[in-house]
Amino acid sequence: MKSLVCISSSVRAACQHASACFTLNRGLILCNSVGRCPNASKTIVVQPRVTGMRCIQTTRGAAVQLASAGPLHTPVPMPGKRLDEVTTYHTGTLLKPARAAPKISPYAPYSNPRSNAAARVNIQSLFDEDVVPELCSRLAGYPSNDRAEGLAILLGACVEVGLEAHSPPAFRLMNECVELLSSRDVGVAQLCLLGKVACALEGPQSCVVKEVLDCIDVAVEEGGVSPCDAATVYSLLTLIYEPDNLQQRLILSALHRRTQRLIHRLTASQVIDILQSLVKLQQRQAILLVLRLSHRASRVFKALSDDEIIKLLSALMTLGQHDNELLAAMEKYLPARLGECDPELNSTIMEYCLQMRCRSEPVFEAVAENFAFNGEKHTTLQIAKQIVAMGRLNYLPQCSSQMFKKLESILSTRFSEFQPRSLIDMLHACIHLERFPLNYIHKIFSPHFLQKIHAQKEPMDKNTLGQLTQLHLSTTLECKHYGGPKLPFFPYLKRFSSMDQAFETPMENLMYKQVKGPLIQLLGGKLFSTRTSAHIGYTIDVEICLDEDGFVLPLSEWEHISKRIALCLDGQNRFCSNTHNLLGKEATKRRHLRSIGYEVVQIPYFEFEKLRTSKEQVQYLQDKIFPTITKLSHQS
């Protein structure tokens, strides 16, 4: 970029050393002055350095001398040379190599190497009188992109020293930017640099920001946006986006469409950056784009670092989307690396799988083995996330004995470290796997622990009450030998049906309509009740009652009930999303219904949907229900 290299290097060095002279309240946005690197969208923190070229001195005259001097030399690295040993060419003449610059501490003010007296660099001298106009005049001779980068650096210096947008130097630079942007030939990366610095200096309503958006609007519509540019524009929009602004909404919509066409060219880091920007922009409605980004992430998954995987899964959880290809990539690449990874990665993976209802044997086994051998290194929250996910997705790993031994060991030594709600979540998840934490139930049911829950900021919610109630039911119905304290009556939940479906999934109306006709035909009438409540709080989809001889009773004679059949019409939402395994809450519900005397008959959607004719459906229901009725009749 010719002599602007010298100017940029000097400005950056002065900006860096100015921190020793000023207390700054506003963040500095420094951008790479020359680079065309693929990561141009990222903020580059420049380490202080001194080259063989002249730096801005502490007097205005020296700064003017730098700006008004003859054509400066362009540093050209020679093979085998370090950055501070470049050979400089000027008008075809080979000059002597510059002497290597002395090393300077990033925390010490710059001192002239030829003098023992230290002189603080005062970046404000850059803004004295006619220095900025002279620099702007020099920049005017460069190509638009280089000029934009130079102006961005100078505006960054204004931000660094805390100048207001209406101050003469900043005002002059902003006018220069507006003039430059009017030419409409500035690259997208440089537009974003100017937009970010102008936003930091004057806010989202800056005239420069508006001009930048106009230019970006044209570039996006005309398809002049590369994958790197797309990530950079998304990053800029996170700083200035206003949902009520029609132009910005249109730019974002066009950018979504353009990015979808660029998906196959995005790098792993660009996928992560764009997804994180979509989270900040609250773009949950951009479903197709998010799914394509997720699919692209599955293709480059091997190249992702642990931290990038955490960012990827966290963004997808916030945006609420899941791609089966991503799960396949996780199953392929994660098991080998989970043994040595950061525990936060394990807990994030399990949290993601739980939210998306993905039950993955290879991933869950690797997570369980990692916990069994390294569980003591995990935080209490990380432990809870892993156990809760396995319980709610109804997965018992092969190393379950070692895993629960480790959990019991951790609970015995770190019980007080767990937050009460987190502890209840974890112990409640254990009962889904038929692992009953009897050694700690008495602590949970103690008045002291219940008071701790009430003492928290929010009152005990319905979800917590339901978890305590199910723990109580498990100890009462499934652990007959338990003789410890019981749950007091006051927090006992009477019904498990709720809007959040935390304990049971409502029956699907469509599936009920499909089953209703064949069931009436089979029983010879509507000899059943729907959505009835068991006395322990669960909702039964279809209940059929028998007399003491095993005959089906009409509804009018239900006062003479001898046996009850609970027909579970299991729709897709009652299973893990990628398997035919019931969710943990559904498995627990069925065990508890059996414990109070119900005969449970399951009608899963994946079996019933295969039946094409009414005759097949009636025969299927007969094969499911009547063997149970016959069995009960013989038992009577």
N, C-alpha and C positions, 0 to 999 in steps of 0.2 A: 504494500500500500504506500510505497515511497516514504516521504518524510513524515507522514502522519504516524508512522511507527514510533518515531522519536517523541512526538507530542504525546501519544497515548501512553507510552512507557513512563514518561515524566509525570503526567497527570495521575496515573495509577500509583506511582511511588509516593507522590505528594499526598494523595488521598489516604494511603495506608499509614504514612508517618504522622498525619494530622491527628490521629487518635491520641498521640502523646501530648497534644497541645489543647484539645477541646473535649468537653463533655457533651456528647451528642445524644439527642433524644429521638432522632429519626434514623431509620435504617438506611444503610448505603446500598444502592443497587449498582454494582459494577458489572460491566459486560465485557466480553472479549472484544478487543478493538478490531482485530483483523481476521480472526478465525472463521473458517467455513466448516467447522467441525460438525459432525452429525448431531452433537448434543448442544447445539447453539441455543436451544430453548432453556437450558438450565443456567442458573446464576453461577458465575465463576468467581470464586474467591481468589484474588490474585495475591500471592505472597510478595512481601516487599523485596525488591531487588534493585541493584544499581548496575547499569550497563556502562560500557565505555563511552556512551553518548552523554550529552549534557543533560542535567536535571534542572527543574525549576528551582531557583534560589530564593532566598528570603526577601529579596527586594523586588519592587515592581520593575525597575529597569532591567534586571536580569531576565525576568519573565518576558518583557517586551522584546529583549534581544533574541530570545529563543524564537519568538513568533515572527520577528521581522528579519531574521538572518537570511542569508542566501539559501538556495535549495539544500535541504538536509540530505544526508546520505542514507540510503536504504540498506539495512543489514541483510546480508545474504549468507546463510550458514554454508560452510564448506564441508565436504566429507571429512568425518573424523573430528570435527570441531565441536566444542561445547557452545552453549548459547552465549557465554560471556567471552568467547574467543572468535567471534565472527569476523570475516574479512569483508570490507565494505567497498562497493563499486560506485563510481560517480563519473558519469559521462564517459564511460568506457575506460577510465583510468584505474588501475589497481592501486589501492592505498594500503598502507601498512595496517596489520591487524591491531585492533584496539587492545589496550592492556586489560587484563582480567580485573574485574571490579572486586573490591574487598567485600568480605562477607559482613552483613550487618544484622544485628539482632532485631527481630521483629518488634521488640518491646522498647528499643532505644531510639531516640531521635537521631536523624541523619546527621553525620558530622563529615566535614570535608576531609578526605584522606590526606590532603597535603597540609593540613593545619591541625594542631593539637586542641584548638579552641572549638568546642561543640557549638553548632548553630542550629537551632530548631527550625524545622521546615514549617513555614506558615502558609498553608494552602490558600488563605484569604488573599495573599498577594496576587494569586491568579485572577482575582476579580477586581483589581484596582483599575480605575479609569478606563484606558483604552486597550487593555490586554485582551479582553474577550472579543471586542470588535476586530482586533487584529487577528486573533485565532480563527474567528468566523470567516474573515476574508481569506485566510490561507486555506481553510477547509473548502471554500467555494470552488476551488480549482480541481477538486477530486471527484471521482464518479459518485453517483447518488448513494450507493450502498456504503461506500467508505465514509462519505460525508455524514451519513446517518449514524454510523457507529461512533464517529468522532464527537458529534453532538450529544449522543447518548452518554458518552464518558464525561463530557463537561457538565451535563445536567446531573449526572450522578455525583459529581463533585459538589454541585449546589445542594443536593440532598444531604451530603456528608457534613457540610459546614452549617446546615440548618437555615439556608437562605429561604426567604419567602418567594412565592411565585411572582409577586409584583416588584421584587427588587430589580434594579437595572440590569445586572448581569443575567439573571434568570429570565427576565422579560425579553431581553435581546435574543437569548438562546431559543426561547419558545417561539418567537417570531421567525427565527431562522428555520426551525423545524416545520412550521406551518408553510413557509415558502417552499421548502424542499418537498413536502408532501403533496403540494399542489401539482407537482410535475407527474405524479402517479407512476413513477418508474423505480420506486424503492422496493427491494425484496421483502418477502413476508417475514423472514427472520429478523431483518433490521426494523421493520415496522413494529414488531412485537417488543424489541428492545426499547424503542422510543416510547411505545405505549406504557410499558411497565415503569420506566423512569419518570415519565410525565405524570402518571398516576400517583407515584410516590411523592412527587413535588407538589402537585396541584389537586389531586383527587380524581375520581372517575369522571367528573364533569369538565375536565380540562379540554380546552380547544384542540390541543394536540391529540388527545385520546380520541376525540370525535373525528378528526381528520384520519387518524390511523384506522379507525373502524370503517370509514368510507373506503379507504384503500383495500383493506382486508376483504370487505364485502365484494368488491370487484374481482379481487384475486380468487376468492372461493368460487364465485359464480362462473368465472372463466376457466376453472380447473387448474389454476396456477399454484397449487398447494401440494407440496411434497409430504411424505410421511412425517419427516422431522418438523416441517412447518405446521402440520395439523396438530401435533402434540404441543407446539409452541403457542398456537392460537388458543387452544383449549386452556393452557396455563394462563394466558393473558385474560381470557374471559372470566376465569375464577376470581380475578381481582376487581373487575369492573361490571360484571353482569347484573342487570336489573330486569327481573321478569316482566315488568310493565313496559319496558322499552321495546317497541315493535321492531326496530332495526336490529337490535341485538338478538331478539328471538328468531328473526329471519336468518341472520348470520349463523346462529347456532344450528338451526334446522338444515341449512345448506351445508354446513360443516359436517353434520352427521352423515348426510348423503355422500359427501365427498370422501369421508373417512371410510365408509363402507366399501367404496371402490378401491381403497388403498390397503385394505386389511392384509392382503397377502404379502405386502412389502414392509409391514411394521416389524420392528425389532422387539425383543422381549421387554426392554426398558420403556419403549414407546407405548406398548400395550398397557403396562402398569401405569405410566404417567397419564394416559388418556382416561383409563378407568378411574383413577383417583380424582381427576378433574371432573368427570361425570358425577362422582359422589358429591363434590363440593358444589356443583351446579344443580344438584338434586334432580338429575335427569332419569328418574325411575321409569318414565314413560318411553324412553328410547330403548325399547326391549330388543328390537332387531339388531341394533348396533351393539348392545351389550352382549348379546348371544354370539355375535360374530367375533367380538373381541375375546370372549371366553373360548371360542373355538380356536382362534389364533393362538391364544395362550397355551392351549393343549399341544399345538404344533411346536412351540418353542419352550415347552415346560422344562426340558432337560437343562436349558441354559439359565434358568432362574436360580437366583441365590435364595437362601432360607428367608432372608428379609423380604425379598421380592415376592415369594410365595405367600408370606403373611399379608403383604399389602394387596396382592391379587385376591385372595380369599376374603379378606375383610371388605374389599370394595364390592365383590359379588354378593356378599351377605347383605350389605347395605342396599344394593340395587335390587336384590331379591331375585336373581336369575341363576340358573344352573344349566350346564351343558354336559351331556353324557360323555362326550369326547374328552372333556377335562377330567372327569372321574377316571376314565380309562388311562389317561396319562399319569394321573396320581398313582393309580395302582401299579403302573409300570415302573415309575422312577422313584417313588417315595420310600417303599419298604427298605431299600438298600441304604438309604441315608438317614432314616429316622433313629437309628441306634445311637448316632453320635451328634444329633442336631440339637439346637436350642429347644428346651422344653416348651417355649412359647409357640414354636411351630407345631408341636404335637397338639397342644390345646386348641390352637386356631383351626387345625385340620378337623378335629373332632367337633368343634363348634360349627364349622361349615357343614359337615356331614349331617349333624343334627338338624340344622335349620333347613337343609335341602332334603332331609329324610333319606339320605344315601347310606346304605348299609354295605360297606366294602370289607370283605374278609381279609384281603392282603394288607390293607392299610390298618385295619383295627388290630390285627394280630401283631403288626410291627409296633404300633403304639402301646399295646398291652405289654409286650416284651420289654420295651424301653422303660415303662413305668415299673415293671416288676424288678428290674435291676437298678434303676436310677431314680426311683420315685422320691427318695429323700432330697434330691436336688431341685424338686419342683416346688413352686409356691402353692399355697393352699387353694388359690383360685384356679391355677392350672390343673391341679389334681381334681378339683370338683368338676371342671368342664369335661375332663376325659371320662370320669366315672358316670356322670350324668348322660353323656352322649351314648355310651354303651348300654346303659339301662333303658333309656327311652327308645332306642332303636333295637332293643331286645337281642343284643349280641353278647354271648358268653364265650370269651376267647379260650383257646386250648390251654393257655397258661393261667387260667382263672384262679387256680389254687394259689399260685405264687403271687398273682396280682392282688388278691384279697388279703393274703398274709402281709404283703407290703402295706396295703391300705390300713389294716388293723394296727400294724406297728407304728405307722405315722399318726394315726388317731390317738394312740395311747401316749405318744410323746408331745403331740402338737395340737391336741384337741382345742385348747383355748385360743389358738391362733386363727381358727376358722371363724368366718363371719356366720352368725346364726342362720341367716337365710341360705347361705351357700352350703352350710352343713346339712340343713334339712333337705335341700335339693339333692345332695349326694346320697344321703341315707335312704331317701325315698326312691331314688333310682335303683338302689340295690334290691329292693323288694320285687322290681320288675324281673330281675334275674333269679328270683327265689334265693337270694342271699340275704338273710335277715340279720340286721346288725343289733342283736339282742344286748350285746355288751354296752351299747351306747343309747339304746332306747330309753333306759331309765333316766339318763341325763337329759334327753330331749323332752320327756314328759314331766320333768321336775318343775315345780313352781318357779324356781330360780331362773331356769332357762326360758320359760314362757314369759316371765317378767322382762327378761332381756330383749325378747322380740318386741314386746309392747313398748319398751323404752326407746326403740329406734324411731327415727323421724316420722315414718309413715305408720299408720296402724296396721295390725295384722290383716292382710288381704285374704280374699276368698281362696286364692291359689295356695297360700300357706296353710290355711285351715283345712283344705282338701288333702294336702300332703300329710298333715298330722293325722287326719281321720283315716287315710289309707294305711299309714303306719300302724295305727291302733287296730284296724281291721285285720291286718296281716298277723299281728301278734295274737289276736283273739281267735281268728279262724284257722290260721296255718301253723301256729306255734303253741299248741295246747299246753306245753310244759312251761311256758313263760309265766313267771310268778312275780314279776316286777311291777312297778307303778303303772297305772293305766292313764289314758288321756282324760283330764277332767272334762266334765260335761259341757262347760261353757264354750270351748272352741270347736265342738263337734259339728261337722258340716252335714246337713240333712239331705242334700241332693248334690250329685256330682255333675249334672248337666249345667253347662255354662257357655257363655259366648266364646270364650277363648279355647274351648274344647280341650282343656288341660288333662282331663281324666277319662273322657270317653268321646268318641266321634259320633255325631248324630247320624241316624239312618238316612241314606240318600232317597229322596222321593222317587226318582226315576227307577231305582232298583226295586223299591216297594211296589210300584205300579206294574213292573214286569213280573213280580212274584205273586202278587195278589190274586190274579185270575186263576192261574194253575193251582194255587193253594186252596181256593174256594172250591174248585172242581174236585180236588183230591179229598177234602174233608166233607163235601156234600153241603156246604153252606159256610157262612162267615162265623165259624166256631173258634174265633181267636180274637185277641185284643192287641192293639198296637200302641207302642210308646207308653207302656205301663211302668210304674216305678216299683222297684224292689224295696223292701223295708230298710235295706242298708244304704240306699241312696242311688243305686245305679238305674239307668233307664234300659228297659228291655224292648227290643225292636218289635218282635211278635211273640206273644205268650199264648201257649196252648195248655189247657188244663184237663186232667184226666180224673175219673172217679176211681174208687178203690179196685174196680175190676179192670181198669186199664182202658176204658172207653172215653172218647173225647166228649167233654161236657159243653153244652151250649152256654152262652154268656149268662143266661137267666138262672143257671143252676151252679154258679161258681162258689156258692157257700158250702158246697159239699166236695171241695177239692181234696184230692189225695196226692196227686203228683203234678208237677209243673214242668213244662218244657219251654226253654228260652231259645227262640229262633233268632240267630244273629245274621242279619243280612249285611254282609261285609263288603262295602264298596271299596273303591280304590284308595280312598283317603285313610283307610284303617291299616294299610300296609306300608312298608318301606317303599320308596319310590322306584327302586330298581330291582326289587325282589318280591316274592310272595310271602314274606315273613311279616306276621302281625307286629304292630308297634307294641312297645312294652306296656303302655297303659291298657291296651285291648287284651293282651295276654293276662294281665293282673285282674282285670274285670271278670274274665271268664273263670279264672280260678276261684275268685271270691263267690261268684254265683253258684258254682258247683259246691262250694263249702257250705252254703246255706240250703242246699237241697235241690237246686235246679238241674235239670238235664239240659246241657247246652248243645245245640245243633247249629253248626256253622254252614252258611250258604255263601261261599266266596264268589265275588264277581267274575273271576277268571274261569270258573267252572260253569256258572250259569250262562254267561255270554256265548258259550260254545253251542248251546242248545238252540236249534233253528225252528222247531215246531212246538206247538202246544202239547202234543202227545209226549215229546221228549222231555219237556219241562215237568209235566205231571209225573212221569216215571222217575225223573231225577229226584223230585221232592219225596216221592213215596220211598225210594231207596234210602233217602236221608232220614226221614222222620219215622216211618213205620217200624223199622227195626228197633228204634228206641222205644216206641210204644209197646211193641211186642215184648221187649225185654222187661219193661216196667210191669206189664201185665203178668208175666211169669213170676216176677219177684213178689207181686202182691199175693 
